[in-house]
Amino acid sequence: MLLPDNPISGPDGDRFGFSTHAKVLCDAIARAEDLPLTIGIFGPWGMGKSSFMKVCEGLLRACDIRTVWFNPWKYNQKDEIWHALIQTVLTEIAHDLDKRRKSGEATVQERLAQALDTVKRLSHAAAWLLARRAAGPLTAGFLAPGDVDAVQGALTAPGVETYLHVNRFEEDFREVVNTYAEGGRLVLFIDDLDRCTEDAAITVLDSLKLFLGEGSCVFVLAMDYQVVAEAAAKRFDGERTDGARGRQYLEKLIHFPLHLPGIPFEALHQHLHDKVTDPALTGSRELWELIEVAFSANPRRVRRFVNGLNHAALTLHLHNDPPERDRLLHAGTLLAFQIKYPDFFAALQSDPGVWVRFDDAEFEKKELGGGDGELAKNNPGVRRLIAAVSSRRTGFDFPLPPTPTVIRLLTEVLTVTGGPVSEEGAARGA
């Protein structure tokens, strides 16, 4: 069994208790005044930001509030990403306006047709900017004088019309949104900013101010706060920065920060406990203690771990007789090392005795020296995990550390079934 990592599709699929927090937020969005408004959904990689926003999207649509969803990580070039953002919003609006125009009364048809015509002109204006790579010199929605001089000779009559429309972009967009949302608001969900390249992530944030900053919009942005703050800081200060400028940038842009509530580990266990397919681990307290210590309640990491463990168990079945519980717990612990502490996992491959030495050091409460000390320093948290799965721990029945032969067999299996994912790579969606 391989577990997918897709976000839930809406409120009906909520397994982790997001709906209560989402309803409070959506009620606030529906009542908000003085738009536009920007909301940040903050949380580490894998903690369910996309699922939380899908719950919000479903609740808002049930209240007839218009929404658009945009995934910027699909686009890497700066000029490509701001254009994709604008065109995604305009395409969604155009599709809905056209459908409502065809089914409405004559007066409604005329009003929506005018709005649809404005949408098409806005789309042409964005395409014109992309063709001339003119987004860079924009300030508050206007072309800089130097850019106007540079392209003036090339402007034809239609080009002049387009240029004039570019300078009215924010005003026209505001009117379109007002018609589209029937005097209400448009909620734009922007997901996975922390999966983008640093330049792309900041380009998305700048585009909200440059092009869409006057409409009756609520922008809901999902991100790992630290990742995006560091990207913004590098933009201002280069590589050498303490991150303060990046935090100030986000604080100015984000009107309301919502730090995603943690998922109770019990809810994650209830959702996934029957996804561990090997009967030797059915109901194993030790396995779920290992999972909780290694991955807390991070749904993405736990799913990845369960997938890897199921795959390893099936592979071990093909190697010999059905593996015993202790062998599978050893495989699970090694898999946790591989995912969380790839340097330690690599050290075990070359020196299997590391596990025993670390276990002894934890039991005797002593420091590690030499290469082991350096390994512990470079893998903070690994000693805590080894202590959690120690056979000396009371209240649980963990096996003794595996022999070098068992470690070599299991690391060979795990190396084939999946490589390590670093914390930085995970945050970028690797």
For each residue, the residues with C-beta under 8 A, 3 or more apart:
1: 275 277 310
2: 307 310 311
3: 272 275 303 306 307
4:
5: 300 303 304
6:
7: 48 50 51 53 54
8: 13 14 15 51 54 55
9: 12 13 54 58
10: 13 54 55 57 58
11: 14 19 22 55 58 59
12: 9 58
13: 8 9 10 51 54
14: 8 11 17 18 19 22 51 55
15: 8 267 271
16: 48 51 263 264 267 268 271 299
17: 14 20 21 261 263 264 267
18: 14 21 22 48 51 52 55 261
19: 11 14 22 23 55 59
20: 17 23 24
21: 17 18 24 25 52 258 261
22: 11 14 18 19 25 26 52 55 56 59
23: 19 20 26 27 59
24: 20 21 27 28
25: 21 22 28 29 39 56 258
26: 22 23 29 30 56 59 60 63
27: 23 24 30 31
28: 24 25 31 32 256
29: 25 26 32 37 39 56 60 65 185 187 218 220
30: 26 27 60 63 65 185
31: 27 28
32: 28 29 35 37 185 218
33:
34: 37
35: 32 185 215 216 217 218
36: 208 212 213 214 215 216 217 218 219
37: 29 32 34 217 218 219 255 256
38: 208 218 219 221 253 254 255 256
39: 25 29 218 219 220 221 254 255 256 257 258
40: 221 223 225 250 254 256 257 258
41: 49 52 53 220 221 222 223 258 260
42: 223 224 225 257 258 259 260
43: 47 48 49 52 222 224 259 260
44: 47 224 298 427
45: 194 224 298 300 426 427 429
46: 298 299 300 301 426
47: 43 44 260 262 263 298 299 300
48: 7 16 18 43 51 52 260 263 299
49: 41 43 52 53 191 222 223 260
50: 7 53 54 191 192 222
51: 7 8 13 14 16 18 48 54 55
52: 18 21 22 41 43 48 49 55 56 222 260
53: 7 41 49 50 56 57 189 191 220 222
54: 7 8 9 10 13 50 51 57 58
55: 8 10 11 14 18 19 22 51 52 58 59
56: 22 25 26 29 52 53 59 60 189 220
57: 10 53 54 60 61 67 69 187 189
58: 9 10 11 12 54 55 61 62
59: 11 19 22 23 26 55 56 62 63
60: 26 29 30 56 57 63 65 67 187
61: 57 58 64 65 67
62: 58 59
63: 26 30 59 60
64: 61
65: 29 30 60 61 181 184 185 187
66: 96 180 181 184 185 186 187
67: 57 60 61 186 187 188 189
68: 88 89 92 93 186 187 188 189
69: 57 189 191
70: 84 85 88 89 188 189 190 191
71: 74 191 192
72: 75 81 84 85 190 191 192 193 196 200 201 204
73: 192 193 195 196 200 429
74: 71 84
75: 72 80 81 84 200
76: 80 81 196 197 200
77: 80 81 200
78: 81 82 135 199 200 203
79: 82 83 130 133 135
80: 75 76 77 83 84 130
81: 72 75 76 77 78 84 85 196 200 203 204 207
82: 78 79 85 86 135 203 204 206 207 210 211
83: 79 80 86 87 126 127 129 130 135
84: 70 72 74 75 80 81 87 88
85: 70 72 81 82 88 89 190 204 207
86: 82 83 89 90 122 123 126 207 211 212
87: 83 84 90 91 123 126
88: 68 70 84 85 91 92
89: 68 70 85 86 92 93 186 188 212
90: 86 87 93 94 119 122 123 126
91: 87 88 94 95 123
92: 68 88 89 95 96
93: 68 89 90 96 97 119 176 177 180 186
94: 90 91 97 98 116 119 120 123
95: 91 92 98 99
96: 66 92 93 99 100 180
97: 93 94 100 101 112 115 116 119 179 180
98: 94 95 101 102 116
99: 95 96 102 103
100: 96 97 103 104 108 112
101: 97 98 104 108 109 112 113 116
102: 98 99 109
103: 99 100
104: 100 101 108 109 112
105: 108 109
106: 109 110
107: 110 111
108: 100 101 104 105 111 112
109: 101 102 104 105 106 112 113
110: 106 107 113 114
111: 107 108 114 115 179
112: 97 100 101 104 108 109 115 116 179
113: 101 109 110 116 117
114: 110 111 117 118 179
115: 97 111 112 118 119 175 176 179 180
116: 94 97 98 101 112 113 119 120
117: 113 114 120 121
118: 114 115 121 122 172 175 176
119: 90 93 94 97 115 116 122 123 176
120: 94 116 117 123 124
121: 117 118 124 125 162 165 172
122: 86 90 118 119 125 126 165 169 172 173 176
123: 86 87 90 91 94 119 120 126 127
124: 120 121 127 128 162 165
125: 121 122 128 129 162 165 166 169
126: 83 86 87 90 122 123 129 130 169 211
127: 83 123 124 130 131
128: 124 125 131 132 134 159 162 163 166
129: 83 125 126 132 134 135 138 166
130: 79 80 83 126 127 133 135
131: 127 128
132: 128 129 151
133: 79 130 136
134: 128 129 137 138 143 147 151 166
135: 78 79 82 83 129 130 138 210
136: 133
137: 134 143 144 146 147
138: 129 134 135 141 142 143 144 210
139: 142 144 210
140: 209 210
141: 138 167 169 170 210 211 213 214
142: 138 139 167
143: 134 137 138 147 148 163 166 167
144: 137 138 139 147 148
145: 148 149
146: 137 149 150
147: 134 137 143 144 150 151
148: 143 144 145 151 152 163
149: 145 146 152
150: 146 147
151: 132 134 147 148 154 155 163
152: 148 149 155
153:
154: 151 159
155: 151 152 159 160 163
156: 159 160
157: 160 161
158: 161 162
159: 128 154 155 156 162 163
160: 155 156 157 163 164
161: 157 158 164 165
162: 121 124 125 128 158 159 165 166
163: 128 143 148 151 155 159 160 166 167
164: 160 161 167 168
165: 121 122 124 125 161 162 168 169 172
166: 125 128 129 134 143 162 163 169
167: 141 142 143 163 164
168: 164 165 171 172
169: 122 125 126 141 165 166 172 173 211
170: 141 173 174 211 212 213 214 215
171: 168 174 175 214
172: 118 121 122 165 168 169 175 176
173: 122 169 170 176 177 211 212 214 215
174: 170 171 177 178 214 215 216
175: 115 118 171 172 178 179
176: 93 115 118 119 122 172 173 179 180 215
177: 93 173 174 180 181 185 186 215 216 217
178: 174 175 181 183 215 216
179: 97 111 112 114 115 175 176 182
180: 66 93 96 97 115 176 177 186
181: 65 66 177 178 184 185 186 216
182: 179
183: 178
184: 65 66 181 216
185: 29 30 32 35 65 66 177 181 216 217 218
186: 66 67 68 89 93 177 180 181 215 216 217 218
187: 29 57 60 65 66 67 68 217 218 219 220
188: 67 68 70 89 212 217 218 219 220
189: 53 56 57 67 68 69 70 220 222
190: 70 72 85 193 204 219 220 221 222
191: 49 50 53 69 70 71 72 222
192: 50 71 72 73 195 196 222 429
193: 72 73 190 196 201 204 205 221 222 223 228
194: 45 201 223 224 227 228 427 428 429
195: 73 192 428 429
196: 72 73 76 81 192 193 200 201 204
197: 76 200 201
198: 201 202 230 231 234 235
199: 78 202 203 231 235
200: 72 73 75 76 77 78 81 196 197 203 204
201: 72 193 194 196 197 198 204 205 223 228 231
202: 198 199 205 206 231 232 235
203: 78 81 82 199 200 206 207
204: 72 81 82 85 190 193 196 200 201 207 208
205: 193 201 202 208 209 221 228 232 249 253
206: 82 202 203 209 210
207: 81 82 85 86 203 204 210 211 212
208: 36 38 204 205 211 212 213 219 253
209: 140 205 206 213 253
210: 82 135 138 139 140 141 206 207 213
211: 82 86 126 141 169 170 173 207 208
212: 36 86 89 170 173 188 207 208 215 217 219
213: 36 141 170 208 209 210
214: 36 141 170 171 173 174
215: 35 36 170 173 174 176 177 178 186 212
216: 35 36 174 177 178 181 184 185 186
217: 35 36 37 177 185 186 187 188 212
218: 29 32 35 36 37 38 39 185 186 187 188
219: 36 37 38 39 187 188 190 208 212
220: 29 39 41 53 56 187 188 189 190
221: 38 39 40 41 190 193 205 254
222: 41 43 49 50 52 53 189 190 191 192 193
223: 40 41 42 49 193 194 201 227 228
224: 42 43 44 45 194 227 228 427
225: 40 42 228 229 250 257
226: 229 230 243
227: 194 223 224 230 231 427 428
228: 193 194 201 205 223 224 225 231 232 246 250
229: 225 226 232 233 243 246 247 249 250
230: 198 226 227 233 234 241 243 246
231: 198 199 201 202 227 228 234 235 246
232: 202 205 228 229 235 236 245 246 249 250
233: 229 230 236 237 241 242 243 244 245 246 247 249
234: 198 230 231 237 238 239 241 246
235: 198 199 202 231 232 246
236: 232 233 241 245 246 249
237: 233 234 240 241 245
238: 234 241
239: 234
240: 237
241: 230 233 234 236 237 238 244 245 246
242: 233
243: 226 229 230 233 246 247
244: 233 241 247 248
245: 232 233 236 237 241 248 249
246: 228 229 230 231 232 233 234 235 236 241 243 249 250
247: 229 233 243 244 250 251
248: 244 245 251 252
249: 205 229 232 233 236 245 246 252 253
250: 40 225 228 229 232 246 247 253 254
251: 247 248 254
252: 248 249
253: 38 205 208 209 249 250
254: 38 39 40 221 250 251 257
255: 37 38 39
256: 28 37 38 39 40
257: 39 40 42 225 254
258: 21 25 39 40 41 42
259: 42 43
260: 41 42 43 47 48 49 52
261: 17 18 21
262: 47 297
263: 16 17 47 48 267 268 297 299
264: 16 17 267 268 297
265: 268 269 292 296 297
266: 269 270
267: 15 16 17 263 264 270 271 297
268: 16 263 264 265 271 272 297 299 302
269: 265 266 272 273 288
270: 266 267 273
271: 15 16 267 268
272: 3 268 269 275 276 302 303 306
273: 269 270 276 288
274:
275: 1 3 272 306 310
276: 272 273 281 282 284 287 306 309 310
277: 1 310 313 314
278: 281 282 309 310 313 323 328
279: 282
280: 322 323 324 325 328
281: 276 278 284 287 309 313 325 328 329 332
282: 276 278 279
283:
284: 276 281 287 288 325 329
285: 288 289 396
286: 289 290 329 389 396 397 398
287: 276 281 284 290 291 328 329 332
288: 269 273 284 285 291 292
289: 285 286 292 293 388 389 396
290: 286 287 293 294 329 332 333 336 385 388 389
291: 287 288 294 295 302 305 332 336
292: 265 288 289 295 296 297
293: 289 290 384 385 388 389
294: 290 291 305 336 339 340 385
295: 291 292 298 301 302 305 336 339 340
296: 265 292
297: 262 263 264 265 267 268 292 302
298: 44 45 46 47 295 301 302
299: 16 46 47 48 263 268 302 303
300: 5 45 46 47 303 304
301: 46 295 298 304 305 339 426
302: 268 272 291 295 297 298 299 305 306
303: 3 5 272 299 300 306 307
304: 5 300 301 307 308 339 421
305: 291 294 295 301 302 308 309 332 335 336 339
306: 3 272 275 276 302 303 309 310
307: 2 3 303 304 310 311
308: 304 305 311 312 335 338 339 414 417 418
309: 276 278 281 305 306 312 313 328 331 332 335
310: 1 2 275 276 277 278 306 307 313 314
311: 2 307 308 314 315 417 418
312: 308 309 315 316 331 335 410 413 414 417
313: 277 278 281 309 310 316 317 323 328 331
314: 277 310 311 317 318
315: 311 312 318 319 413 416 417
316: 312 313 319 320 323 327 328 331 413
317: 313 314 322 323
318: 314 315
319: 315 316 409 413
320: 316 323
321:
322: 280 317
323: 278 280 313 316 317 320 327 328 331
324: 280 327 328
325: 280 281 284 328 329
326: 329 330 399
327: 316 323 324 330 331 406 410
328: 278 280 281 287 309 313 316 323 324 325 331 332
329: 281 284 286 287 290 325 326 332 333 389 398 399
330: 326 327 333 334 399 402 406 407 410
331: 309 312 313 316 323 327 328 334 335 410 413 414
332: 281 287 290 291 305 309 328 329 335 336
333: 290 329 330 336 337 385 389
334: 330 331 337 338 345 348 407 410 411 414
335: 305 308 309 312 331 332 338 339 414
336: 290 291 294 295 305 332 333 339 340 385
337: 333 334 340 341 342 344 345 348 382 385
338: 308 334 335 341 342 345 414 418 419 420
339: 294 295 301 304 305 308 335 336 342 420 421
340: 294 295 336 337 381 382 385
341: 337 338 344 345 379 381 382 385
342: 337 338 339 345 346 420 421 422
343: 346 347 375 378 379
344: 337 341 347 348 354 375 379 382
345: 334 337 338 341 342 348 349 411 420
346: 342 343 349 350
347: 343 344 350 351 354 375
348: 334 337 344 345 351 352 354 355 407 411
349: 345 346 352 407 408 411 415
350: 346 347
351: 347 348 354
352: 348 349 355 402 403 404 407 408
353: 356 357 404
354: 344 347 348 351 357 358 372 375
355: 348 352 358 359 386 401 402 407
356: 353 359 360 401
357: 353 354 360 361 368 372
358: 354 355 361 362 368 372 376 382 383 386
359: 355 356 362 363 386 390 392 401
360: 356 357 363 364
361: 357 358 364 365 366 367 368 372 383
362: 358 359 365 383 386 387 390
363: 359 360 390 392
364: 360 361
365: 361 362
366: 361
367: 361 373
368: 357 358 361 372 373 375 376
369: 372 373
370: 373 374
371: 374 375
372: 354 357 358 361 368 369 375 376
373: 367 368 369 370 376 377
374: 370 371 377 378
375: 343 344 347 354 368 371 372 378 379 382
376: 358 368 372 373 379 380 382 383
377: 373 374 380
378: 343 374 375
379: 341 343 344 375 376 382
380: 376 377
381: 340 341 384 385
382: 337 340 341 344 358 375 376 379 385 386
383: 358 361 362 376 386 387
384: 293 381 387 388
385: 290 293 294 333 336 337 340 341 381 382 388 389
386: 355 358 359 362 382 383 389 390
387: 362 383 384 390 393
388: 289 290 293 384 385 393
389: 286 289 290 293 329 333 385 386 393 398
390: 359 362 363 386 387 393 398
391: 398 399 400 401
392: 359 363
393: 387 388 389 390 396 398
394:
395:
396: 285 286 289 393
397: 286
398: 286 329 389 390 391 393
399: 326 329 330 391 402
400: 391
401: 355 356 359 391
402: 330 352 355 399 406 407 410
403: 352 406 407
404: 352 353 407 408
405: 408 409
406: 327 330 402 403 409 410
407: 330 334 348 349 352 355 402 403 404 410 411
408: 349 352 404 405 411 412
409: 319 405 406 412 413
410: 312 327 330 331 334 402 406 407 413 414
411: 334 345 348 349 407 408 414 415
412: 408 409 415 416
413: 312 315 316 319 331 409 410 416 417
414: 308 312 331 334 335 338 410 411 417 418
415: 349 411 412 419
416: 315 412 413
417: 308 311 312 315 413 414
418: 308 311 338 414
419: 338 415
420: 338 339 342 345
421: 304 339 342 425 426 430
422: 342 425 426 430
423: 426 427
424: 427 428
425: 421 422 428 430
426: 45 46 301 421 422 423 429 430
427: 44 45 194 224 227 423 424
428: 194 195 227 424 425
429: 45 73 192 194 195 426
430: 421 422 425 426
